[in-house]
Each structure stands twice: as structure tokens, then as C-alpha cells.
Amino acid sequence: MLRSNSDQIIRAAGGVLWRTGASGGTEVALVYRPKYGDWSLPKGKLRQGEHPLVTACREVAEETGIRAVVGGRLDVEHYDTAAGPKAVEYWAMHGPDAPFTRTAEVDRLAWLPLDDAARRLSYQRDADALDALKTLAASVVGRSAVLLVRNGHAVPARRWPGSENDRPLDTKGREQADALRRALPAFGPSQLLSAPHARSVDTIRPVGADLGLPVGTERALDEDEFAANPTRGLNTIRELANVAGATAVCAPGAVICHVLAAFADEAGLALWDFRAKKASVWALFFAEGQLVTADYYPAITSPRN
């Protein structure tokens, strides 16, 4: 391994792109890079100010031709290069097949069963991401996702003369909403739902504007309504967990934390934390209505260290 005195980490992101093969098993996509003479997972460097979720989707599309959506977070590789230390973050990704076009950067694409792909990879470190995919096997069958989005920063209640339901996002909150607009489409949401107050609706409205999706409202997700009848709120999320695809739900932090605790307890899943910072995202992945894994994105605007 090369050693470097540089303290600046080169950040990159990519995907373990999977599909169900003809035999019913899981296959993953590897790409061949003629410049380096290697077989690797599709990946690339982050652009300035870009979240790795966006990078991963762009690089997979450029190198394979497939416009995939991200699933569970898999692995972060750390290694040294001649240019300095590098960190590559990977996600499970899935999407419809598309024609492959050779480029100067990538001139071959191979779909291989997991074990064959691990042997074909030029670098053993890449195989760690394949191993991580195996642990998510249940979540790649009948996949459904619920994205729990905390509302962005709002004008403080003491400075807002109107009703609590109408209290709007402040400047920071609007910036957070814009960052979510860029990053949330990586999950491929097909439905948007929100607690019925302005600061929640407006947090995900830009996402809906870009995707052509309306933002529905649900009183059961309001903090007071949820406290009075948590079963109703939990059943709202439970219904979404049984729908294929991804739904983004914007709600207050207290509601999100309660939902997390309840679903983790039902599934016997140990989560390391139940925080929900403003404009953060919890990506929950379900199989047959049961929580399989959950990823926390405390700052959707910046890379995870």
C-alpha cells in the first residue's frame, strides 16, 4: 500500500449495482477500465460541494448506462494512493437494464454472480462491498423504503406572529430544502408525504417540484396528533412499508424518533442512535413489511467522514 503525508482525503462514491439473474440468484455489475487494466466497481470522485449519494448515481449511470437508485449503505473503503489517502463510499443500487456504451474510461461491463464477481475484481478491498451486499440479501427482495425526513430550520416561534402551522422555513431551512432537492432523488421516491404544517411541507416541496410529485399531508404525523394517538401514526408508516418503491415522509423529530424505536423493536434490530437533526434523513428499508436496515444521514449536504 502506498503511503502519503497528505492530510486531505480524496472522496469518491460508487455502487454495487445488482440484478436478479436468469437462475434467480443475485448478479452484480463490474466494469473494466483500460487505463488501469483492472476490473472494479463503478465509482468516481465527488465534485465540489456534492453529496456522495449524487456522485454514486452519476458515476454508475456514466459507467454502466443504468440510471439506478440507491438502497442500503454498504461500505467505506479507506486506502492510500499516490495522490493521497482515499475514501470510497458504496451503496447497494438497483435499476432497469439499459444498453451499455463503451467509453475511453470504461470499455467492458460484466454481470456476474457474487462469488464470481469477487474473484474477478482486481482489488480485494472492493470485495468487502460485495460481502456487505450479502448481509442485505433480505432487503433486495421485494424492496420498499421509507425516507424519514426531519423538517428544516424554521423561523423561531417567538419571532413568528402567525399560527404555529404556518411558521415557515428560515434562510437556513430553505438552503437545507435545496440540498434535499439535490440528494433525495437518489433514492427514487415515487410518493411524498408530510406533516400538515408549512415548515415540513416546504422542506420537501422542492423535491416534488423536480420530480413532478405532489406533497400529500397527513395529520397523524403532526407531533401533537401523534402523541395523542401513536398507533394511527405508526400505521401510516406501516402501510408505506408494504408498498414497493420509496416514499419520503417529512415529520417532526419526536415523531421520527418514536417511529424508529417502534419499528426497530418489532424487528429486533439494534440501531446505534435515534437522533433526528433538522433536515436529516433516516432511510428505512423493509422486506415484507419488516424493517431490515436503517441508515442515518445527519447532514445530507456533506459527506460522511
C-alpha positions in Angstrom: 0.0 0.0 0.0 1.3 3.5 -0.9 1.9 5.9 2.0 1.3 9.6 1.7 1.9 12.6 4.0 -1.2 14.4 2.7 -3.9 15.1 5.2 -6.6 15.8 2.6 -8.8 12.8 1.9 -9.8 12.2 -1.7 -13.5 11.3 -1.6 -15.3 9.1 -4.0 -18.5 7.2 -4.2 -20.0 4.3 -6.2 -22.4 1.5 -6.3 -22.7 -2.3 -6.1 -25.2 -2.5 -8.9 -27.3 -5.7 -8.6 -30.0 -7.5 -10.5 -31.7 -10.9 -10.4 -30.0 -13.3 -12.8 -31.7 -15.8 -15.1 -31.1 -18.5 -12.4 -32.8 -16.4 -9.7 -29.5 -15.5 -7.9 -28.1 -12.1 -7.4 -25.7 -10.7 -10.0 -23.6 -7.6 -9.7 -22.0 -5.3 -12.4 -18.3 -4.9 -12.8 -16.6 -2.5 -15.1 -13.2 -2.8 -16.9 -11.0 0.3 -17.1 -8.5 0.0 -19.9 -6.3 2.9 -18.5 -5.6 0.8 -15.4 -6.2 -2.6 -16.8 -8.5 -3.5 -13.9 -12.0 -4.8 -13.1 -13.7 -2.7 -10.4 -17.0 -1.5 -9.1 -18.3 1.7 -10.8 -17.3 4.7 -8.8 -15.8 8.2 -9.2 -14.7 11.3 -7.3 -17.0 13.8 -5.6 -17.4 17.2 -7.3 -17.1 20.3 -5.2 -20.0 20.5 -2.7 -21.6 17.3 -3.9 -23.1 14.7 -1.6 -21.7 11.1 -2.2 -25.3 9.9 -2.9 -25.4 12.1 -6.0 -21.9 11.1 -7.0 -22.7 7.4 -6.8 -25.8 7.7 -9.0 -24.0 9.8 -11.6 -20.9 7.6 -11.8 -22.9 4.4 -12.1 -25.0 5.9 -14.9 -21.9 7.1 -16.7 -20.0 3.9 -16.4 -22.9 1.3 -17.0 -25.6 3.3 -18.7 -28.1 2.3 -15.9 -29.9 5.1 -14.0 -30.2 3.3 -10.7 -31.5 4.2 -7.3 -29.6 3.8 -4.1 -30.5 1.3 -1.3 -28.7 0.5 1.9 -25.3 1.9 2.6 -22.6 -0.9 2.2 -19.1 0.0 3.0 -16.4 2.7 3.0 -13.0 1.8 1.7 -10.0 3.6 3.0 -6.7 3.3 1.3 -3.6 5.3 0.1 -2.9 6.4 -3.4 0.0 8.3 -4.9 -2.2 11.5 -4.7 -3.1 11.0 -1.0 -5.5 9.0 1.2 -8.8 8.0 -0.4 -12.2 7.1 0.9 -14.8 5.4 -1.4 -18.3 5.1 -0.1 -20.6 2.4 -1.6 -24.3 1.7 -1.7 -26.4 -1.1 -2.9 -28.1 0.1 -6.2 -30.7 -1.3 -8.5 -32.2 -0.1 -11.8 -33.6 -1.2 -15.1 -31.3 -2.7 -17.6 -30.0 -0.3 -20.3 -27.7 -0.6 -23.3 -24.0 -0.4 -22.4 -21.9 2.0 -24.4 -18.1 1.7 -24.4 -16.1 4.8 -23.5 -12.5 5.6 -23.2 -12.8 5.2 -19.4 -14.8 2.0 -19.3 -14.9 -0.4 -22.3 -16.4 -3.5 -20.8 -19.3 -4.4 -18.5 -19.8 -7.8 -16.9 -22.7 -9.1 -14.9 -21.5 -11.9 -12.6 -22.8 -13.9 -9.6 -21.5 -12.6 -6.3 -18.8 -15.2 -5.8 -17.6 -14.9 -9.4 -17.5 -11.2 -9.2 -15.4 -11.3 -6.0 -12.8 -13.5 -7.9 -12.9 -11.2 -11.0 -12.2 -8.0 -9.0 -8.7 -6.7 -9.3 -8.5 -5.4 -5.8 -9.5 -7.4 -2.7 -10.7 -4.3 -0.9 -13.6 -4.0 -3.4 -14.8 -7.4 -2.3 -15.7 -6.0 1.1 -18.6 -4.1 -0.5 -19.8 -7.4 -2.1 -19.7 -9.0 1.3 -21.7 -6.2 2.7 -24.3 -6.7 0.0 -24.8 -10.3 1.0 -25.8 -9.2 4.5 -28.6 -7.1 3.0 -29.9 -10.1 1.0 -33.4 -9.8 2.5 -33.7 -6.2 1.7 -33.1 -6.6 -2.1 -36.1 -8.8 -2.5 -39.4 -7.1 -2.5 -37.7 -3.8 -1.6 -39.6 -1.0 -0.1 -38.2 2.1 1.6 -39.5 4.9 3.8 -37.3 8.1 4.0 -38.0 9.9 7.3 -37.0 13.5 6.7 -36.9 15.9 9.6 -38.2 19.4 8.7 -35.6 22.1 8.1 -34.8 25.1 10.3 -37.8 27.3 10.7 -38.4 30.9 11.9 -38.4 30.7 15.8 -41.8 30.5 17.3 -41.1 33.6 19.4 -40.5 35.7 16.3 -43.5 34.4 14.3 -46.8 36.3 14.8 -48.9 33.8 12.9 -50.2 30.3 13.7 -47.8 27.5 14.5 -48.9 25.5 11.5 -47.9 28.4 9.2 -44.5 29.0 10.7 -42.1 29.0 7.6 -38.6 27.9 7.0 -35.9 30.4 7.6 -32.9 31.1 5.3 -31.0 28.1 6.6 -34.1 25.9 6.3 -34.6 26.9 2.6 -30.9 26.1 2.0 -31.5 22.7 3.6 -34.5 22.1 1.4 -32.5 22.9 -1.7 -29.8 20.4 -0.6 -32.5 17.7 -0.1 -33.8 18.5 -3.6 -30.4 17.5 -5.0 -29.9 14.4 -2.8 -33.2 12.7 -2.1 -33.9 11.8 -5.8 -31.0 9.3 -5.5 -33.5 7.0 -3.6 -36.0 7.2 -6.4 -39.0 8.3 -4.3 -42.4 7.9 -6.0 -44.5 9.4 -3.2 -44.1 12.4 -0.9 -46.0 12.8 2.4 -45.7 15.4 5.1 -47.0 16.5 8.5 -49.6 19.3 7.9 -47.5 22.4 8.7 -45.7 24.7 6.4 -42.1 24.0 7.6 -42.5 20.3 6.8 -44.3 20.6 3.5 -41.8 23.3 2.3 -38.9 21.1 3.3 -39.7 18.5 0.6 -41.8 20.6 -1.8 -38.6 21.4 -4.0 -38.1 17.6 -4.3 -41.7 17.2 -5.5 -41.3 20.1 -7.9 -38.3 18.5 -9.6 -39.9 15.0 -9.7 -43.4 16.1 -10.6 -44.8 14.7 -7.4 -47.4 16.4 -5.1 -46.8 16.6 -1.4 -49.6 14.9 0.5 -50.3 15.8 4.1 -51.2 13.6 7.0 -52.5 14.8 10.4 -51.3 11.6 12.1 -47.7 12.8 11.6 -48.3 16.1 13.5 -46.4 16.0 16.8 -49.5 16.6 18.9 -51.7 14.2 16.9 -49.0 11.5 17.1 -48.6 11.9 20.9 -52.4 11.6 21.3 -52.7 8.6 19.0 -49.3 7.0 18.2 -50.9 3.9 16.8 -52.5 5.9 13.9 -49.2 7.5 13.0 -47.3 4.1 13.2 -50.0 2.5 11.0 -49.5 5.3 8.4 -45.8 4.4 8.2 -46.6 0.7 8.3 -48.8 1.0 5.2 -46.0 2.7 3.3 -43.5 0.0 4.4 -45.7 -2.5 2.5 -45.6 -0.5 -0.7 -42.9 -1.3 -3.3 -40.6 1.6 -4.0 -39.6 4.6 -1.9 -41.8 7.2 0.0 -40.3 10.3 1.5 -42.1 11.4 4.7 -41.3 14.8 6.3 -42.2 14.9 10.0 -41.1 16.4 13.4 -38.1 14.9 15.1 -40.1 13.5 18.0 -42.3 11.6 15.6 -39.4 10.2 13.7 -37.6 9.0 16.8 -40.7 7.3 18.1 -41.2 5.6 14.7 -37.6 4.4 14.6 -37.8 3.0 18.1 -41.1 1.1 17.4 -40.0 -0.5 14.1 -36.6 -1.4 15.4 -38.1 -3.0 18.5 -40.6 -5.0 16.3 -37.7 -6.2 14.1 -35.3 -6.9 16.9 -32.9 -4.5 15.2 -30.3 -2.7 17.2 -29.9 0.8 16.0 -26.9 2.8 17.2 -28.8 6.1 17.6 -32.2 7.6 17.5 -31.3 11.2 16.7 -33.0 13.2 14.1 -31.3 16.6 13.4 -33.0 19.3 11.4 -33.2 18.3 7.7 -31.6 14.9 8.4 -32.8 11.7 6.7 -33.3 8.2 8.1 -33.5 5.7 5.2 -35.5 2.7 6.3 -35.6 -0.4 4.2 -38.2 -3.1 4.6 -38.8 -6.7 3.4 -42.4 -8.0 3.7 -43.2 -5.0 5.9 -40.4 -5.6 8.5 -37.5 -3.3 9.0 -34.3 -4.8 7.7 -31.8 -2.0 7.9 -31.7 1.8 8.6 -29.2 4.4 7.5 -28.9 7.8 9.1 -27.8 10.9 7.1 -27.4 13.6 9.7 -26.2 16.1 7.1 -27.4 15.4 3.6 -25.4 18.4 2.4 -22.0 16.9 3.3 -20.0 13.6 3.1 -19.9 11.2 5.9 -16.3 11.1 7.5 
